[in-house]
Amino acid sequence: MDWKEIYPVLAEYPNVVDMERLNAALTELFDSLQNKYGMTKTEAFLVIKDAAYRLYLQRKDA
């Protein structure tokens, strides 16, 4: 399945979003979770993904 066909924003955002800033913020989150809580890369990714989804759920009806 090509998610870019279903959600075109996945193909477009790298050309629109300030990727340097986004990558810096995500790197800080990853590093913090790994260094402060001893998480693996996979665990840190899953935590960030879950936290983003929870935030989405909180904000979608606001």
C-alpha positions in Angstrom: 0.0 0.0 0.0 1.3 3.4 -1.0 0.2 5.8 1.8 1.2 8.7 -0.4 -1.6 7.9 -2.8 -4.1 7.9 0.1 -2.6 10.9 1.9 -0.8 13.2 -0.6 0.5 15.3 2.2 3.0 12.6 2.9 4.6 13.2 -0.5 4.3 17.0 -0.3 5.4 17.9 3.2 9.2 17.5 2.7 9.0 20.3 0.1 6.8 22.6 2.3 7.8 22.0 5.9 11.0 23.4 7.4 12.6 19.9 7.5 15.8 21.1 9.3 13.7 22.5 12.2 11.4 19.4 12.3 14.4 17.0 12.2 16.1 19.0 15.0 13.0 18.8 17.2 12.5 15.1 16.6 16.2 14.4 17.2 16.0 16.2 20.5 13.0 14.0 21.4 14.7 10.8 20.4 17.9 11.7 22.2 16.0 12.6 25.3 14.0 9.4 25.5 17.1 7.3 24.8 19.4 9.1 27.2 17.1 10.0 30.1 14.9 6.8 30.1 17.3 4.3 28.5 15.0 3.5 25.6 16.0 1.8 22.4 15.6 3.6 19.1 12.5 1.5 18.4 11.0 2.2 21.9 11.6 5.9 21.5 10.0 5.9 18.0 6.9 4.1 19.4 6.6 6.5 22.3 6.9 9.6 20.0 4.3 8.0 17.6 1.9 7.2 20.4 2.3 10.6 22.1 1.6 12.3 18.7 -1.5 10.2 18.2 -2.8 11.0 21.7 -2.2 14.7 21.1 -4.1 14.4 17.8 -7.0 12.8 19.5 -7.1 15.6 22.1 -7.0 18.3 19.5 -9.1 16.9 16.7 -12.4 17.9 18.4 -11.1 21.2 19.9 
